[in-house]
Amino acid sequence: MPETLQVQAIATVVGGHMEPADDYQGGVESVIRLDASYPLETLQGIEEFSHLLVVWHFHRASPDDVALHARSPRGNPRWPATGTFVHRNHRRPNQLAVSFPRLLHVEGRDLHVTDLDAVDGTPVIDLAPYFEHMGPRGPVHQPTWPAEMLTDYWTPAHQR
């Protein structure tokens, strides 16, 4: 049996996207508000970074949404059926996501960001500055279907 972990949210997304959407995620500003139980100095120096690594929970999803089988992304039969751990949506066992928003500025416990694809009220499990040197090493490759599927993912939201 897999180990059970308990985690607490360290922050909450305020503003930004109000409803989950598959596309048109770009250009929306939101705030990652650090919980008041953490001292301000836990953010000291973060404003020197351009991007963050944010781990968040699909809080509007239900455990009933988890799909432990191969399926075509977005239900599109043009794309091959792939396993649960090949998808990056709320149908994963722990319903967690990772995003890399751009940090605009910091005001106290508020990290103002853009291009965060979480919705208002989303619990943030963890965050860190993005270190370029800890990104992928070596050439990155993938099949063609993610590029096709995500053509409009970062299209500015106002173009919906």
N, C-alpha and C positions, 0 to 999 in steps of 0.2 A: 504494500500500500504506500502511495507517495506521502511524503512528509507534508503536514499541514502547517502553513505559516500564517501568522497574524501580522498584518501591517496596519499602520495608521496613516491617514492622509496627513501630509505636512502643509498642504496649501489647497486652495480652491480657485478654479477659474471663474473670473467675474467678467461678465459682458462677452462680447465677441459673437460667435455663432449662437443662435437661440435654439435651433433645431438641428439634429444630425442630418447630414447630407453626404452623398457619395462623391460629389464634385463641387466645383466652385468654392474652394476653400481659401483662395488667395486674397491678400490685401485686407483682411479683417483684423482689427486691433482688439486685444483683450488684455486682461490683467491676471497674473498669477499672484494671488494674495497669500503670503506666508502666514500660517497660523500664529496667533499672538503668543503661544506658549514657547516659541523659539526666539531667542534673543536676536536683536537686529544684527549683531556682529556675525551671525551665521551667514549673512549675505555680503559681508565685507569683501570688496574686490571684484564682485561679480559683474559690475558695470563695465569692467575693462574687456569683456568678451562680447562678440557680435551675436553669438547663437547659444542656445541652451539645449540640453538633452532633458526631455521631460517625460516621465513615466506617469501615465494616468489611467484611470479606471472608467470603463464604459458603464457609468452609473445608471443610465436609462435602460440598459439591457437586462434581460432576465436570465437566470440560469437555464431556463427552458430554451433559450436561443442557441446554446452551445450545440455544435454539430460535429460529432466525432466520426466523420466519414469524408470520402472524397466527393467533391462537388465542383461544378463549373463556377468560376468567379462571377459574382453578381447574377448567377442563374443564366448566364449567356452560353448557349451550347457551342458557339464558335470557339470558345476558349476551353482548353482541356480540363477535365475533372482533376483536381489536385487536393491533397490532404489538408486536414485542419491546420497543421503547422506551416502550410505554404500560404495561407490567407493572412491578411492583416486587419481583420475586422472583429466585431464583438462576439463572433461565434467560437472564439477560442476558449479553452477551459477556465482560465483566470480572468478573462475579459479585460486584459490590459493592453495598452497601446504605448508606443514610443513616438515622440514628435521632436522636431528640431526647429522651434520657432526662433525668429530673429528678435533679439533683445533691443528695445528702443531706448528705454531709460528706467531708472529705479527711483521710486519715491517711498522711502521707509520700507514697509513690508510688501509694497506693490511692485511687481516686476511687469512693466508694460512691454508687451510683445506683439508681433504680427506674425501671421501665418501659423497659428496654432490651430490644429484641426480638432480641438475639443470644444464642447459646448458650455455655455454658462452653467455654473454649478458643479462642473466636473471635479471630482476629488483628484488631487495630484499626489501620487505616492512618493515620488522622488524627483529631484531636479539637480542638474549639475551644469557647469559651463561645457560647451562643446570644445574639445581639444582636437584640433586638426590632426595631430600626430597619433591620436587614438582611433581615427577612422579606419576604414578598410585598408588593408595592405595588399599590394599587388593589383592586377587588373580585376575589375568588377564585370561580371557577366550575368545575364539573365535571359530567359526566353522572351519572345516578342510580345506575348499577351499582356504583361504588366504595362508596357508603354502604350499599347492600344487602349487598355482599360482606363488608364490614368491620364489620357490626353487632356481632359478638362479639369483634372483634380486641383491644380493651382491657378486655374483661371480666376481672375478677380470675382469675388462674390457678387459685386454690383452688376455683373454681366449675365446673371441668371435669367 
